[in-house]
Amino acid sequence: MALTQDEHDRARCRTAAKCSTCRERHNARQLAYARTAKGRATNDQWAKGESGKRYERERSRVRYATDPKYRATIRKSKGLYYKRNPLVAVAQSHRRRVIERTLEPLTADVIAQVFEKHGNKCVYCYRDDVKLTLDHVMPVSLGGTNDADNLVPACKSCNSRKAARIGVAHGAYAG
């Protein structure tokens, strides 16, 4: 059986309370939550006009800093993501180093183009069965840039042997 309008209004009055801020009637549960510390914090954030994403990002940062279990979960998920997307991982670590040196960062697309251009093989030892890294033909420490022409794929072994020397002598650094 449906309630009449009068019965509905009376039922609403029993479960509603007057809000001290706007003087409107709200559900008692909502008002009780709003009076808690968590509710006040949430309402304050939205009242200030801050976006929900920024608020959630800050909450996540605080949780990451204070909760070791949460930190381990996040690190594990990042590790899995970077395993599935190795070019993104290379671009991310490259971006971090570039910011320190104030060079223009590379994207995953540029890195993929460099790898494809050289057949996804190390330019020094011609191996394709190893994990490749980016190598600067002219090292950044000697004034090299992040142009695609200055980048070549190299395995970790050859890249480490080449160090900060100039040049692409095929097979010169192969171990």
C-alpha positions as protocol buffer text, in pm:
chain_id: "A"
residue {
  index: 1
  type: MET
  ca { x: 0 y: 0 z: 0 }
}
residue {
  index: 2
  type: ALA
  ca { x: 136 y: 338 z: -97 }
}
residue {
  index: 3
  type: LEU
  ca { x: 171 y: 620 z: 152 }
}
residue {
  index: 4
  type: THR
  ca { x: -26 y: 937 z: 110 }
}
residue {
  index: 5
  type: GLN
  ca { x: 168 y: 1261 z: 80 }
}
residue {
  index: 6
  type: ASP
  ca { x: 83 y: 1352 z: 440 }
}
residue {
  index: 7
  type: GLU
  ca { x: 203 y: 1013 z: 571 }
}
residue {
  index: 8
  type: HIS
  ca { x: 519 y: 1043 z: 364 }
}
residue {
  index: 9
  type: ASP
  ca { x: 595 y: 1388 z: 506 }
}
residue {
  index: 10
  type: ARG
  ca { x: 542 y: 1269 z: 863 }
}
residue {
  index: 11
  type: ALA
  ca { x: 772 y: 968 z: 808 }
}
residue {
  index: 12
  type: ARG
  ca { x: 1034 y: 1197 z: 660 }
}
residue {
  index: 13
  type: CYS
  ca { x: 1019 y: 1427 z: 959 }
}
residue {
  index: 14
  type: ARG
  ca { x: 1090 y: 1140 z: 1197 }
}
residue {
  index: 15
  type: THR
  ca { x: 1406 y: 1032 z: 1010 }
}
residue {
  index: 16
  type: ALA
  ca { x: 1520 y: 1380 z: 913 }
}
residue {
  index: 17
  type: ALA
  ca { x: 1693 y: 1648 z: 1111 }
}
residue {
  index: 18
  type: LYS
  ca { x: 1749 y: 2013 z: 1044 }
}
residue {
  index: 19
  type: CYS
  ca { x: 2096 y: 2095 z: 913 }
}
residue {
  index: 20
  type: SER
  ca { x: 2271 y: 2370 z: 1108 }
}
residue {
  index: 21
  type: THR
  ca { x: 2442 y: 2499 z: 795 }
}
residue {
  index: 22
  type: CYS
  ca { x: 2165 y: 2528 z: 538 }
}
residue {
  index: 23
  type: ARG
  ca { x: 1859 y: 2492 z: 766 }
}
residue {
  index: 24
  type: GLU
  ca { x: 1717 y: 2221 z: 536 }
}
residue {
  index: 25
  type: ARG
  ca { x: 1595 y: 1882 z: 650 }
}
residue {
  index: 26
  type: HIS
  ca { x: 1835 y: 1598 z: 569 }
}
residue {
  index: 27
  type: ASN
  ca { x: 1847 y: 1229 z: 642 }
}
residue {
  index: 28
  type: ALA
  ca { x: 1964 y: 1171 z: 999 }
}
residue {
  index: 29
  type: ARG
  ca { x: 2229 y: 921 z: 889 }
}
residue {
  index: 30
  type: GLN
  ca { x: 2383 y: 1172 z: 649 }
}
residue {
  index: 31
  type: LEU
  ca { x: 2396 y: 1435 z: 920 }
}
residue {
  index: 32
  type: ALA
  ca { x: 2550 y: 1193 z: 1168 }
}
residue {
  index: 33
  type: TYR
  ca { x: 2824 y: 1105 z: 917 }
}
residue {
  index: 34
  type: ALA
  ca { x: 2884 y: 1471 z: 839 }
}
residue {
  index: 35
  type: ARG
  ca { x: 2944 y: 1534 z: 1210 }
}
residue {
  index: 36
  type: THR
  ca { x: 3221 y: 1273 z: 1232 }
}
residue {
  index: 37
  type: ALA
  ca { x: 3585 y: 1371 z: 1175 }
}
residue {
  index: 38
  type: LYS
  ca { x: 3602 y: 1173 z: 849 }
}
residue {
  index: 39
  type: GLY
  ca { x: 3278 y: 1327 z: 725 }
}
residue {
  index: 40
  type: ARG
  ca { x: 3396 y: 1679 z: 811 }
}
residue {
  index: 41
  type: ALA
  ca { x: 3726 y: 1622 z: 632 }
}
residue {
  index: 42
  type: THR
  ca { x: 3549 y: 1494 z: 322 }
}
residue {
  index: 43
  type: ASN
  ca { x: 3298 y: 1778 z: 323 }
}
residue {
  index: 44
  type: ASP
  ca { x: 3571 y: 2037 z: 381 }
}
residue {
  index: 45
  type: GLN
  ca { x: 3768 y: 1910 z: 83 }
}
residue {
  index: 46
  type: TRP
  ca { x: 3468 y: 1934 z: -148 }
}
residue {
  index: 47
  type: ALA
  ca { x: 3356 y: 2265 z: 3 }
}
residue {
  index: 48
  type: LYS
  ca { x: 3693 y: 2417 z: -81 }
}
residue {
  index: 49
  type: GLY
  ca { x: 3635 y: 2316 z: -442 }
}
residue {
  index: 50
  type: GLU
  ca { x: 3934 y: 2084 z: -463 }
}
residue {
  index: 51
  type: SER
  ca { x: 3898 y: 1809 z: -717 }
}
residue {
  index: 52
  type: GLY
  ca { x: 3834 y: 1456 z: -600 }
}
residue {
  index: 53
  type: LYS
  ca { x: 4136 y: 1326 z: -790 }
}
residue {
  index: 54
  type: ARG
  ca { x: 4375 y: 1559 z: -611 }
}
residue {
  index: 55
  type: TYR
  ca { x: 4225 y: 1466 z: -276 }
}
residue {
  index: 56
  type: GLU
  ca { x: 4250 y: 1093 z: -352 }
}
residue {
  index: 57
  type: ARG
  ca { x: 4608 y: 1132 z: -475 }
}
residue {
  index: 58
  type: GLU
  ca { x: 4708 y: 1304 z: -153 }
}
residue {
  index: 59
  type: ARG
  ca { x: 4534 y: 1038 z: 57 }
}
residue {
  index: 60
  type: SER
  ca { x: 4720 y: 772 z: -141 }
}
residue {
  index: 61
  type: ARG
  ca { x: 5054 y: 947 z: -83 }
}
residue {
  index: 62
  type: VAL
  ca { x: 4995 y: 964 z: 290 }
}
residue {
  index: 63
  type: ARG
  ca { x: 4890 y: 600 z: 300 }
}
residue {
  index: 64
  type: TYR
  ca { x: 5196 y: 498 z: 94 }
}
residue {
  index: 65
  type: ALA
  ca { x: 5422 y: 681 z: 340 }
}
residue {
  index: 66
  type: THR
  ca { x: 5262 y: 537 z: 652 }
}
residue {
  index: 67
  type: ASP
  ca { x: 5136 y: 188 z: 562 }
}
residue {
  index: 68
  type: PRO
  ca { x: 5410 y: -67 z: 477 }
}
residue {
  index: 69
  type: LYS
  ca { x: 5158 y: -328 z: 358 }
}
residue {
  index: 70
  type: TYR
  ca { x: 5000 y: -80 z: 114 }
}
residue {
  index: 71
  type: ARG
  ca { x: 5348 y: 29 z: -1 }
}
residue {
  index: 72
  type: ALA
  ca { x: 5442 y: -334 z: -79 }
}
residue {
  index: 73
  type: THR
  ca { x: 5119 y: -382 z: -277 }
}
residue {
  index: 74
  type: ILE
  ca { x: 5180 y: -70 z: -486 }
}
residue {
  index: 75
  type: ARG
  ca { x: 5543 y: -163 z: -555 }
}
residue {
  index: 76
  type: LYS
  ca { x: 5439 y: -510 z: -661 }
}
residue {
  index: 77
  type: SER
  ca { x: 5172 y: -379 z: -900 }
}
residue {
  index: 78
  type: LYS
  ca { x: 5417 y: -125 z: -1049 }
}
residue {
  index: 79
  type: GLY
  ca { x: 5672 y: -402 z: -1099 }
}
residue {
  index: 80
  type: LEU
  ca { x: 5416 y: -618 z: -1281 }
}
residue {
  index: 81
  type: TYR
  ca { x: 5311 y: -322 z: -1498 }
}
residue {
  index: 82
  type: TYR
  ca { x: 5670 y: -246 z: -1595 }
}
residue {
  index: 83
  type: LYS
  ca { x: 5735 y: -615 z: -1672 }
}
residue {
  index: 84
  type: ARG
  ca { x: 5440 y: -618 z: -1910 }
}
residue {
  index: 85
  type: ASN
  ca { x: 5536 y: -279 z: -2061 }
}
residue {
  index: 86
  type: PRO
  ca { x: 5919 y: -270 z: -2074 }
}
residue {
  index: 87
  type: LEU
  ca { x: 5936 y: 30 z: -2308 }
}
residue {
  index: 88
  type: VAL
  ca { x: 5728 y: 235 z: -2064 }
}
residue {
  index: 89
  type: ALA
  ca { x: 5969 y: 135 z: -1788 }
}
residue {
  index: 90
  type: VAL
  ca { x: 6268 y: 242 z: -1999 }
}
residue {
  index: 91
  type: ALA
  ca { x: 6099 y: 572 z: -2081 }
}
residue {
  index: 92
  type: GLN
  ca { x: 6014 y: 632 z: -1715 }
}
residue {
  index: 93
  type: SER
  ca { x: 6367 y: 573 z: -1588 }
}
residue {
  index: 94
  type: HIS
  ca { x: 6506 y: 775 z: -1879 }
}
residue {
  index: 95
  type: ARG
  ca { x: 6264 y: 1060 z: -1803 }
}
residue {
  index: 96
  type: ARG
  ca { x: 6382 y: 1068 z: -1441 }
}
residue {
  index: 97
  type: ARG
  ca { x: 6750 y: 1091 z: -1540 }
}
residue {
  index: 98
  type: VAL
  ca { x: 6677 y: 1350 z: -1809 }
}
residue {
  index: 99
  type: ILE
  ca { x: 6498 y: 1575 z: -1564 }
}
residue {
  index: 100
  type: GLU
  ca { x: 6808 y: 1567 z: -1347 }
}
residue {
  index: 101
  type: ARG
  ca { x: 7018 y: 1672 z: -1648 }
}
residue {
  index: 102
  type: THR
  ca { x: 6756 y: 1908 z: -1796 }
}
residue {
  index: 103
  type: LEU
  ca { x: 6737 y: 1733 z: -2134 }
}
residue {
  index: 104
  type: GLU
  ca { x: 6419 y: 1677 z: -2332 }
}
residue {
  index: 105
  type: PRO
  ca { x: 6261 y: 1347 z: -2221 }
}
residue {
  index: 106
  type: LEU
  ca { x: 6186 y: 1059 z: -2459 }
}
residue {
  index: 107
  type: THR
  ca { x: 5854 y: 884 z: -2502 }
}
residue {
  index: 108
  type: ALA
  ca { x: 5793 y: 511 z: -2531 }
}
residue {
  index: 109
  type: ASP
  ca { x: 5708 y: 561 z: -2901 }
}
residue {
  index: 110
  type: VAL
  ca { x: 6047 y: 717 z: -2980 }
}
residue {
  index: 111
  type: ILE
  ca { x: 6226 y: 437 z: -2794 }
}
residue {
  index: 112
  type: ALA
  ca { x: 6024 y: 176 z: -2986 }
}
residue {
  index: 113
  type: GLN
  ca { x: 6120 y: 345 z: -3316 }
}
residue {
  index: 114
  type: VAL
  ca { x: 6489 y: 339 z: -3222 }
}
residue {
  index: 115
  type: PHE
  ca { x: 6470 y: -31 z: -3134 }
}
residue {
  index: 116
  type: GLU
  ca { x: 6283 y: -117 z: -3457 }
}
residue {
  index: 117
  type: LYS
  ca { x: 6525 y: 88 z: -3668 }
}
residue {
  index: 118
  type: HIS
  ca { x: 6809 y: -134 z: -3547 }
}
residue {
  index: 119
  type: GLY
  ca { x: 6612 y: -460 z: -3566 }
}
residue {
  index: 120
  type: ASN
  ca { x: 6569 y: -500 z: -3189 }
}
residue {
  index: 121
  type: LYS
  ca { x: 6933 y: -608 z: -3161 }
}
residue {
  index: 122
  type: CYS
  ca { x: 7230 y: -472 z: -2974 }
}
residue {
  index: 123
  type: VAL
  ca { x: 7426 y: -256 z: -3220 }
}
residue {
  index: 124
  type: TYR
  ca { x: 7755 y: -370 z: -3068 }
}
residue {
  index: 125
  type: CYS
  ca { x: 7723 y: -749 z: -3032 }
}
residue {
  index: 126
  type: TYR
  ca { x: 7415 y: -808 z: -3256 }
}
residue {
  index: 127
  type: ARG
  ca { x: 7241 y: -1015 z: -2986 }
}
residue {
  index: 128
  type: ASP
  ca { x: 6862 y: -1012 z: -2973 }
}
residue {
  index: 129
  type: ASP
  ca { x: 6816 y: -1259 z: -2687 }
}
residue {
  index: 130
  type: VAL
  ca { x: 6903 y: -1008 z: -2412 }
}
residue {
  index: 131
  type: LYS
  ca { x: 6726 y: -710 z: -2256 }
}
residue {
  index: 132
  type: LEU
  ca { x: 6814 y: -395 z: -2447 }
}
residue {
  index: 133
  type: THR
  ca { x: 6885 y: -51 z: -2306 }
}
residue {
  index: 134
  type: LEU
  ca { x: 6929 y: 285 z: -2475 }
}
residue {
  index: 135
  type: ASP
  ca { x: 7279 y: 406 z: -2545 }
}
residue {
  index: 136
  type: HIS
  ca { x: 7382 y: 754 z: -2651 }
}
residue {
  index: 137
  type: VAL
  ca { x: 7634 y: 746 z: -2938 }
}
residue {
  index: 138
  type: MET
  ca { x: 7766 y: 1081 z: -2815 }
}
residue {
  index: 139
  type: PRO
  ca { x: 7737 y: 1053 z: -2435 }
}
residue {
  index: 140
  type: VAL
  ca { x: 7526 y: 1311 z: -2255 }
}
residue {
  index: 141
  type: SER
  ca { x: 7819 y: 1379 z: -2025 }
}
residue {
  index: 142
  type: LEU
  ca { x: 8018 y: 1490 z: -2330 }
}
residue {
  index: 143
  type: GLY
  ca { x: 7743 y: 1709 z: -2473 }
}
residue {
  index: 144
  type: GLY
  ca { x: 7521 y: 1451 z: -2647 }
}
residue {
  index: 145
  type: THR
  ca { x: 7150 y: 1507 z: -2698 }
}
residue {
  index: 146
  type: ASN
  ca { x: 6836 y: 1296 z: -2683 }
}
residue {
  index: 147
  type: ASP
  ca { x: 6775 y: 1306 z: -3057 }
}
residue {
  index: 148
  type: ALA
  ca { x: 6672 y: 974 z: -3211 }
}
residue {
  index: 149
  type: ASP
  ca { x: 6987 y: 992 z: -3430 }
}
residue {
  index: 150
  type: ASN
  ca { x: 7205 y: 991 z: -3117 }
}
residue {
  index: 151
  type: LEU
  ca { x: 7034 y: 685 z: -2965 }
}
residue {
  index: 152
  type: VAL
  ca { x: 7100 y: 318 z: -3032 }
}
residue {
  index: 153
  type: PRO
  ca { x: 6985 y: -2 z: -2861 }
}
residue {
  index: 154
  type: ALA
  ca { x: 7256 y: -184 z: -2664 }
}
residue {
  index: 155
  type: CYS
  ca { x: 7256 y: -474 z: -2423 }
}
residue {
  index: 156
  type: LYS
  ca { x: 7350 y: -390 z: -2064 }
}
residue {
  index: 157
  type: SER
  ca { x: 7688 y: -556 z: -2100 }
}
residue {
  index: 158
  type: CYS
  ca { x: 7793 y: -358 z: -2408 }
}
residue {
  index: 159
  type: ASN
  ca { x: 7644 y: -34 z: -2278 }
}
residue {
  index: 160
  type: SER
  ca { x: 7841 y: -69 z: -1955 }
}
residue {
  index: 161
  type: ARG
  ca { x: 8165 y: -146 z: -2141 }
}
residue {
  index: 162
  type: LYS
  ca { x: 8122 y: 151 z: -2374 }
}
residue {
  index: 163
  type: ALA
  ca { x: 8076 y: 380 z: -2069 }
}
residue {
  index: 164
  type: ALA
  ca { x: 8119 y: 747 z: -2168 }
}
residue {
  index: 165
  type: ARG
  ca { x: 8320 y: 688 z: -2486 }
}
residue {
  index: 166
  type: ILE
  ca { x: 8214 y: 824 z: -2824 }
}
residue {
  index: 167
  type: GLY
  ca { x: 8121 y: 620 z: -3127 }
}
residue {
  index: 168
  type: VAL
  ca { x: 7946 y: 316 z: -3261 }
}
residue {
  index: 169
  type: ALA
  ca { x: 8212 y: 66 z: -3357 }
}
residue {
  index: 170
  type: HIS
  ca { x: 8009 y: -249 z: -3423 }
}
residue {
  index: 171
  type: GLY
  ca { x: 8142 y: -537 z: -3219 }
}
residue {
  index: 172
  type: ALA
  ca { x: 8394 y: -315 z: -3038 }
}
residue {
  index: 173
  type: TYR
  ca { x: 8236 y: -356 z: -2697 }
}
residue {
  index: 174
  type: ALA
  ca { x: 8100 y: -711 z: -2738 }
}
residue {
  index: 175
  type: GLY
  ca { x: 8195 y: -947 z: -2463 }
}
